Amino acid sequence: MSADLTWLLIKNNNSFLVKRNGVQFSSEAGNLLNKNSFKFSGIANKKTIDIAAAASGRGVVVSTPKTKVTLTKGIRKSARSVAGLTRAGYRADLRQVALARVAAVLATQKPVKAAPKKASKGVRANKN
């Protein structure tokens, strides 16, 4: 079945569709922006890219219909790998969105730095 026909059948009703406040979102795998549109649809398009957090909590998993790779080397190397994947003629229109998704997933995995503790009001420093 063609991608256009599939999109016409699923665009208004499917199990991944989320409608809130007049906006339609989609929670399907392979949809980088979670937007209900033909360009980002993981069901209607044959060539999709799915980027998700790794199960170990460190790195991202980049999936295409044929391959699945876990990238754990940091944001620059992960971004370079994803850019190379999309540059090779495989959905070049999704390059910027995929890079933004990789950066967002890796940013959520950074440890939160603790704020320095302040001295309590009852304790004074010794000036001697």
Secondary structure, DSSP 4 states (H G I P E B T S, - for coil): --HHHHHHHHSS--TTEEEETTEEEE--TT-SS-B-STTT-TTT-SS--EEEE-TTSSSEEEE-SS-EEEE-S-HHHHHHHHHHHHHTTS-GGGHHHHHHHHHHHHHHTSPPPPPPPPPPTT------
